[in-house]
Amino acid sequence: MTTSERKKLEKSLKPHWVWAIAFGSAIGWGAFVLPTDWINQAGPMGVTIGILLGAVLMMIIGVSYGFLIEKFPVTGGEFAYAYIGFGRKVAFFAGWFLTLGYICIVALNASALALLAKFLFPEFVHTGNLYTVAGYDVSIIQIAIASIALIVFALLNIRGASFSGRTQFFFSMLLIAGIVLLAIGAILTEGPSLTNMSPGFSPDKTPIGSILTILALAPFAYVGFDNIPQAAEEFEFEPKKAFGLIIWSLLAAGLAYSIMIWVTASSMPWQELLTYIQDTGSVWGTGDAIESYLGRAGVFIIALAVCMGIFTGLNGFYISSSRLTFAMSRARILPDAFRRLHPKYNTPYIGILFTMFFCLFAPWFGREALLWVVDMSSTGVAVAYFFCTAAAYKFLAWSEQDKHGSFPKTVAPGRKALSLIGIISSIGFLALLLLPWSPAALGRESYIALGVWIMIGLAFYLFNAKRYNSISRKEMNYLIFEKEEID
């Protein structure tokens, strides 16, 4: 019989709110800020193929998520799945790397808001320039804008999951409306043309190299869909619906990314657009592309859309990072403070404040640091994807004769095959990011930041390892899954 306290979260999230959490988090600011960066790396067709292929691979990985959410509808997601599949040490490793991904993306969204302000109000934002990082001027105004956003959304998330879910759906609908208006504008005005998207691939890379460069970023581009398992304990509906929500959120995200890439690349010959951005020192190439054919009205539309993307990203990843640290604390691997619930709103507010604290450092490093963090967050998320698909593979059986092992298995050869493809895809993502000869290999700064995060995680683990490893298997099962035996 277990004696440890196990705090629980309230069931308050509706299906369309959960879909919005996944979709809005996956889109975030990236669809509106990064198209010109990606086009520069791979060409319009290279980006489109890479981003859509990434969506397909994420859907395959999503099969494993859907199965595990239905079987284990608890907060913690990949942390819980890695535990049941591979034990508590691996669970901490997976959970810590995923925490890295979530916190990085909260920071990225806040910094993107400052970037938007710099484009819209350049003279005001340049007031109080402090220094330059990798050629990018950092001003006190930018730091203030990003910091205020981080603080405001932390306070909003403390108010409860239902409040966050409701606002997330509203933001997502405005975001979709903005993308549709931009696409209609590109079709109806004279300037944009598909001929502007030639050549389709980067002249500096082979077509395959171009596609792989973008494919390596898929874990970052679509990371929002795995916010769904982090919120599973708060579903007020059957967990089996989660798989459908995952697929629809990924499909919508893939289409949204593709539309924004085409809208940007078709505005003018894309190599001329990149030359213009470089010559003028533009901070937001996508905004320049939209302004070239829709004028200031287009800038207003994309500014509204990117604000909604930033808000959905901040909201969604505050939810996920705080739920993940809550689950890890409930399992006694993170300090007890992380499992405290707010006395009024019943939210894991310490995890929200912890995320905010770390992210408040990001605005001080400028625009270039955003790209370093993208790579680092992709690594953390790809690690989590691997352990989720590997855990699903262990729980699924090819046939009745294959149902052996230390825990019961579900016979589902099709899903087991897809989980195997998911494992291979996850390893492929990591190889593209970590192998030095890869076209998408991490830069030195990203490696340094990744090393710092690993050292912080090691310190957390060593501080709590004695308590964490002394808990019996049955008690740990109870703390993570609310049951002593896994069936």
N, C-alpha and C positions, 0 to 999 in steps of 0.2 A: 504493500500500500504506500503510495506517495504522500509526502507531507508538504512538499514545496508549494508555495503560492503560485497560481497561474492566472494572471490577469487576462481579460478578454476584451476585444473591441466590439462595438455595437454593430448590428446588421442594419445598415441604412442606405446602401447604394443600389440604385435602380439600374437595369440593363443598359439603357441609353446613356446614363451617366458614365458607366464603366467603359462603354465604347468610346465616349468622348475623351475620357482619361487616356486611353490607349492611342487613339488617332491624334488628338491634340498634342500629346507628348512626343509622338513619332515625328510629326511635322515641325513643331516648335518654330524656331527662327530660321532653321537651316534652309528650308525651301525658298526663302525670300532673300537670304543674305549670301548663301554659298554658290548659287548657280554659276556666276562668272568665274569663281575660283575653280570649280569642277570642270567647266568648259575649257578653261586654260590648261588643265591637266590632261583632258581626254578627248576634247572635241564634243560637239552636241550629240552625235549618235553614240559615241563611246560612253558618255554620261547616261544617256537614256537607256541603252542596253544594260549597262552595269547596274543602274538603279532598279530597273524592272527585274533583272535576274536576281538581284539581291532580295527583292520582295518575294519572289518564288522560293528562294532558299529559306527565307524567314517563315514562310507559310509551312514549309516542310518541318522546320524546327518547331513551329507552332503546334503541330500534331502532338509532339511530346508534351508541350505545355498543357494542351487541352486535356490529355489523358491524366496527367499528374494533378491538375487542378481539381478534376472531378473526383479523383481518388483521395487527395489530401487538400481540402479547401481551407487552408490555414494561411495566416500571414507569415511571410518569410520567403516564399517562392523558392528560388534556387538554393538558398541556404538549407531549407527543409528537405529538398529533393536530394541534394548532395549528402546530407546526413543519412538519410534512409538508404541511399545507394552505396555510400563509401565510408561512412563513419564521421565522427565529430571533427577530427583534424581537417579533413578535406572540406567539411561543411564550413568551417571558419574561413578557409582559403577562398572558397567560392563566394561566400557572403561578403568578405572584405573587398574582393576585387569588384563585385557588383556595386557595393557602396561607393567605391571609387568612381564607377561609371555614372551613377546617379548624381553624386555631388558635383562632378565635373560639368554635367549638363545643366544643373541649376545655375552654376557660375556662368556658363556659356550664354544662357538666355538673358541673364541680367546684364552681361557685358554687351550683348547684341542690342539691348535697349539704348545703351550709351552710344553705340555706333549709329543707330537710327537718328538719335538726336543730333549727332555730329553732322549727318547728311542734311537734315532739315534746317538746322539752325547753326551753321558752321561758325559764324562770328561769335555767337553767344557761348558755344561749347568750347571754343578755343580760349576763352577767358580763363586766366589762371593756369596756363600751361606750366607743368612742373618739370617734366623731363621727357626723354625719348627712349622707347624700347623697340629695338629692331626696326628703326625708321618710323615708328608710329608715335605721335605726340600724345602724351597722357596729361589731361587737365583735371583740375579739382572738380569741375562741373561734371565731367564724365563719371568720375568716381562717385560723386554725390548721387547722380541719376541711378546708376546701377545699385548702389548701396540702399537707397530708399526703396527701390523695387524689391530687393531681397528682404528687407525688413517688413514691408507691407504684406507681401505674400506669405511670409512666415506667420505673421499675426492672423491673416485670413485662414490659413490652414489649421491653426490652433482652434479655430471656432468649430471645427467638426467636419467629418467626411461628407455628410449630406450637403452642407453648404458648399464645400469644394466641388462636389459632383455636379451640383446644379449650375454653378458659375462656369464650370468647365464645358458643359454642354452649350451654354449660351455663347461662350467665346469661340467654340468650334464652329458653330453655325455662322457666325460673322466671318470667320476665317475662310470657310468654304465659299461664302458669298463674294468675298474679295477676289478669290482665285477665279471664280466664274466670270466676274466683271472684267478682269484683266484679259482673260481668254477671249471674251466677246469683243473687247476693244482691239485686240490683235487681229481678229478676223475681219472686222468691219472697217478699220482704218487703212490708209493706203501704204504706209511705210513698211510694216512687217511682211516678210515673204519667206517661204520655205527655202528659196534659193540662197538666202543669207546664211543657211546652216551648212553650206558647203565650204571646205571639205568636212566630212562627217566626223573624222577622227583627228587626233593631234598629229601634226606633221613630225613631231619629235619622237613619237612612239609607234610601234606596230598597233594595228587594231586590237589584237589580243591584249597587249600591254596596256592600252588605254582603258579597255573594259575592266581588266583586273585591278587597275589603280582605283577605280570607283567601287568595284565590288568589295574591296577590302574595307571600305567605309560603311558597308551595309549595316554592321552591328551598331554603329553610331546613328546612321540615318533612321533606322527602324526601332531603336531601343525602346521606344514608348510602349510597344505592344506588351512587353513583359511587366508593365505596371499592373496588368490584370491579375497575375498571381499574388502580387504584393497586397492587393485589396481583397483577396478571395474570402477572408474571414468576415468581411463586412458586406458581402453580397446579401441582399434580401430576396434572392431568387436562386433557382437550382444551379449548382456549380457546372452541370453538364452544358449549360448555355455558353460557357466561357469560350469554348473552341470556336463557335460561330462568331463571337465578338472579336476574337483574335484575327480570324480570316478577313472579316469585313473591315476591320481597322487597318490591316496591312494593305488590302486592295485599295482602299480610299487613299492611304498615304502614298502608295506607289503612283497612282494617277495624279495626285496633287504635285508630287515632285516632278513628274514628267511634263505636266502642263507648264509649270513655272520654268523649267529648262527650255522648252520650246518657245514660250513667250519671250524669254530673254534672248535666246540665240537668233530668233527670227527678226528681231527689231531692226538690225542692220547687219552687214557682213560681220560675222562674229570675231574675226581676227582684227578688223578695224575697231570693233568695240573694245577689245582687250588693249589695243594700242592707245586708244583714247583714254581708257582708265589709267594706264601707266603714265601717259604724258601729262595728264591733268592731276595726278595724285588723288584720284577719286577714292573715297572711303566706302562707296557702295555702288558697285557696277550694275547690279540688278535695278536699282533705283534710277540710274542714268538711262538704262535701256528702256524702261517703262516711260520715263519722261520724254524720250525722243519721239514717241508717237502718240502719247496721250496727254502730254503737257503736265501742268501742275495738278490737274484733276487726277491723272494717273498716279502721280506721287502721293496724293491724298489716299487713294484706294489702297495702294501697296503699303503705305505707312499704317493704315488701319489694319490691314491683313497681318503685317509683321508684328504689330502690337498684340493682336490676338494670338499669333503663334508663340510669341514670347510669354504671354500670360498663361497659355495652356501648358507650355513647357515648365514654367516655374511652378505652377499649381500641381501638375501631375508628378513631377519628380520630387517635390517636397513630400507629397503623399508617400511615394515609394521609398525614398531614403529613410524617412522616419519609421515606416512600418518594418523595414528590413532591420534597422538597428533595434527596434522594439523586440522583434522576434529573436534576434541574437542575444539581447539582454535577458529575455525570458528564458532562454536556454543557458544562461549564466556565463556566457563567453564575453560579453561586454559588461561594463560596470552597471550596477543596479539602477542607476539614475535613468538609463534609457528606457526602462519598462514602467516608469511612472506615468500615470494617466492624469490629465488635467482634471482638477476637482469638479469643474463645471461642464466642460465640453467632452470629457472622456477621450481625449486624443493624446498620442505619445509626444507630448510637447517638447521634451528634452531632445529627442531626435531631430525635431524641426529646428530647434535653436542651435543644435550642434552643426547641422547642415548650413544654416545661415552664417554661423561663425566662420567656418572654413571658406565659404564662398565670398565673404566680405574682403578676402585678400585678393581675389581675382581681378577686380577692376583696376588695381594698381599696376598691372602688368601690361595693359594695352591690347590692341587688336591682334598683334602677331601671336601673343600668348594663347588666343582663342584656337588657332590652328594646332598649336602644340597639345592643347587639352583635348581636341577632337581625337587625335591619334591615341592619346593615353586612355581616354574613356572607351574607345573602340576595343582596346585590349582587355580592359576590365569586363566589358559586356561579353566579349567572345569567350572568355574563360567561363563565365556563368552559363552561357548557352551550351558549352561542351558538357558541363556537369549535369545540366537538366536533361539533355538528350541521352547521355550515358545512363542516367538513373532510369529513364523511361525504358531504354533498351534492356536493362536488367530486370525490370518488372514485367516486361512483355515476353510472351513465349511464341515460338514458331508453331508448336503443335502440343497436343496433350502429353506426348512423350517428353517434351522439353520442359515440363513444369516441375523442375527440381530446383533445389537451392534452399537458402535460409529463410525465404519468405514466399508467400503464395504469389503466383503469376497469373496474368490474364492472357489467354490465347488470342492473339491478334497478329497474324503474320504480316499483314499489310502495314499496320502501324509500326511493327518492329522493324520492318525494312526501311520505313521512312525515318525512324529514329536513328538507324544506322547511317543513313544519308546525312541526317542532321549532325551526327558526330563528325563525319568526314568534313562537312561544310565548316563546322566550328574550328576544326584543326586547320583547315585551309585558310580561314580568316586570320588565325593566329600566325600562321606561316607567312602570309602576305605582310603582316605588320612587323614581325620580329626577325625574319631572315634578312640580313643586310643587303643581299643582292636582289631583293624583291623590288618591283617598281613602286610599291606602296610602303616601303620600310619606314619605321619610326626615325625621326630626326634625333640628334643628340639631346636637345632640350627635353623632348618627350621621354627619352630613356632616363634622364636625370630625375624628372618629376615622378616617373614610375618607381624609380628606386627609393625616392623619399617616401612614397606612399607605402611601399613594402616594409620599410623600416618602422614607420608608425604602426602598421598592422602587427609587426613582430613584437613591438613593445606592448600593445594591447593584449596580444595572446599570452606572452610570458607573465604579464601581471595577473591574468585571470586563469591561467592554465591549470593550476593546482585544483581550484574549485571546479572548473569545467570538466576535467578528466576524472574527478572523484565521484561524480554523479553516476548512479547505476543506469544501465541501459533502459530499464523499465521507467525509471523516473524521467530520464531524458525524453523518452517517447511521449510521456505525459506532458512535459513542459512544451514540446514542439507541436504535438498532434492532438493533445487532450485525450490520449488513450495509451495504455501501457503496452498493448500488443498491436502490431500492425497486421491488418487483414486486407 
